[in-house]
Amino acid sequence: MRIKVDRESDALYFRLDESRIVESEEVRPGVILDFDENDRVVGVEFLEISRRATQEELSNMRFQTA
C-alpha cells in the first residue's frame, strides 16, 4: 500500500495495490474511488485535504492494525 500527499493538488491518495485502474467514481464530494477490472477498489483519493486535516495531522499519520 502507498500513501501520497500531493500539496500542489491538495490531495491525499491511498493506493491499495498496483492493479490497473479502469474506472474512477466520485462517491461523495471530494472523495474518489478507483476500481480495477474486477470492480474492486484499488485507490481512494481525498481532495481539498487542507480543509479536512491540519499540516500537523498529515505529518503525523499513525497506522493501526488489529
Residue frames as qw, qx, qy, qz and C-alpha x, y, z in Angstrom:
[[0.000, 0.890, 0.455, 0.000, 0.00, 0.00, 0.00],
 [0.410, 0.160, 0.001, 0.898, 1.18, 3.51, -0.80],
 [0.097, -0.864, -0.427, 0.249, 0.07, 6.82, 0.66],
 [0.436, 0.233, 0.178, 0.851, 0.78, 10.08, -1.12],
 [0.040, -0.822, -0.333, 0.460, 0.14, 13.64, -0.01],
 [0.454, 0.396, 0.356, 0.714, 0.17, 15.96, -3.02],
 [0.163, -0.579, -0.304, 0.739, 0.41, 19.51, -1.72],
 [0.013, -0.135, 0.420, 0.897, 0.19, 21.01, -5.21],
 [0.357, -0.280, -0.661, -0.597, -3.19, 19.42, -5.95],
 [0.388, -0.289, 0.441, -0.756, -4.21, 19.46, -2.25],
 [0.871, -0.027, -0.296, -0.391, -5.00, 15.75, -2.26],
 [0.408, -0.423, 0.785, -0.196, -4.35, 12.63, -0.19],
 [0.771, 0.270, -0.425, -0.389, -4.21, 9.31, -2.06],
 [0.609, -0.317, 0.710, -0.156, -4.25, 5.76, -0.71],
 [0.627, 0.382, -0.574, -0.362, -3.21, 3.15, -3.29],
 [0.821, -0.301, 0.379, -0.303, -4.20, -0.29, -2.02],
 [0.772, -0.080, 0.552, 0.306, -2.49, -2.35, -4.74],
 [0.100, -0.470, 0.474, 0.738, -0.92, -1.94, -8.17],
 [0.459, 0.449, 0.756, 0.124, -3.82, -3.25, -10.26],
 [0.141, 0.179, 0.400, 0.888, -4.62, -1.24, -13.36],
 [0.226, 0.442, 0.451, -0.741, -7.30, 1.39, -12.74],
 [0.157, 0.307, 0.765, 0.544, -10.15, 1.07, -15.23],
 [0.197, -0.726, -0.458, -0.474, -12.73, 3.38, -13.65],
 [0.206, -0.040, -0.483, 0.850, -12.98, 6.14, -11.07],
 [0.264, -0.676, -0.579, -0.371, -16.07, 7.40, -9.31],
 [0.019, -0.303, 0.372, -0.877, -16.62, 10.39, -7.04],
 [0.385, -0.395, -0.834, 0.004, -18.76, 8.81, -4.31],
 [0.262, -0.833, -0.368, 0.318, -19.03, 11.95, -2.17],
 [0.255, 0.951, -0.073, 0.157, -17.87, 15.49, -2.87],
 [0.018, 0.822, -0.548, 0.154, -14.07, 15.30, -2.92],
 [0.592, -0.313, 0.738, -0.087, -13.86, 11.51, -2.35],
 [0.661, 0.489, -0.408, -0.396, -12.89, 9.45, -5.40],
 [0.785, -0.212, 0.581, -0.025, -12.65, 5.67, -5.58],
 [0.341, 0.544, -0.656, -0.396, -10.51, 3.94, -8.21],
 [0.885, 0.011, 0.380, -0.268, -11.62, 0.50, -9.42],
 [0.187, -0.369, 0.824, 0.387, -9.77, -2.33, -11.18],
 [0.411, 0.097, -0.668, -0.613, -11.18, -4.58, -13.91],
 [0.353, -0.261, -0.896, 0.065, -12.83, -6.81, -11.26],
 [0.322, -0.725, -0.278, -0.542, -14.69, -3.82, -9.78],
 [0.691, -0.475, -0.358, 0.410, -12.51, -3.87, -6.64],
 [0.085, -0.992, 0.064, -0.061, -11.43, -0.62, -5.01],
 [0.838, 0.088, -0.104, 0.529, -7.69, -0.18, -5.53],
 [0.340, 0.135, -0.144, 0.919, -7.35, 3.50, -4.61],
 [0.180, -0.837, -0.508, 0.095, -9.03, 6.23, -2.60],
 [0.358, 0.259, -0.002, 0.897, -8.39, 9.93, -3.14],
 [0.189, -0.794, -0.474, 0.330, -9.44, 12.79, -0.89],
 [0.345, 0.564, 0.168, 0.731, -9.47, 16.24, -2.48],
 [0.177, -0.767, 0.058, -0.614, -9.09, 19.58, -0.64],
 [0.751, -0.223, -0.544, 0.299, -7.23, 17.77, 2.12],
 [0.250, 0.182, -0.342, 0.888, -6.11, 21.05, 3.70],
 [0.480, -0.364, -0.047, -0.797, -9.77, 21.63, 4.63],
 [0.870, -0.244, -0.364, -0.225, -10.02, 18.17, 6.18],
 [0.849, -0.345, -0.167, 0.364, -6.76, 17.94, 8.17],
 [0.154, -0.950, 0.223, 0.152, -4.06, 20.22, 9.52],
 [0.519, 0.661, -0.534, 0.097, -0.47, 20.05, 8.26],
 [0.255, -0.484, 0.756, -0.360, 0.50, 18.58, 11.64],
 [0.816, 0.050, 0.460, -0.346, -2.08, 15.80, 11.28],
 [0.823, 0.546, -0.133, -0.088, -0.83, 15.00, 7.79],
 [0.274, 0.691, -0.629, 0.228, 2.78, 14.96, 9.01],
 [0.225, -0.326, 0.818, -0.417, 2.00, 12.59, 11.89],
 [0.798, 0.003, -0.332, -0.503, -0.14, 9.86, 10.35],
 [0.354, -0.338, 0.830, -0.269, -0.44, 6.78, 12.50],
 [0.615, 0.084, -0.667, -0.412, -1.31, 3.30, 11.35],
 [0.552, -0.254, 0.614, -0.504, -3.30, 0.93, 13.48],
 [0.525, 0.112, -0.787, -0.305, -3.60, -2.79, 12.89],
 [0.777, -0.369, 0.097, -0.501, -5.87, -5.16, 14.75]]
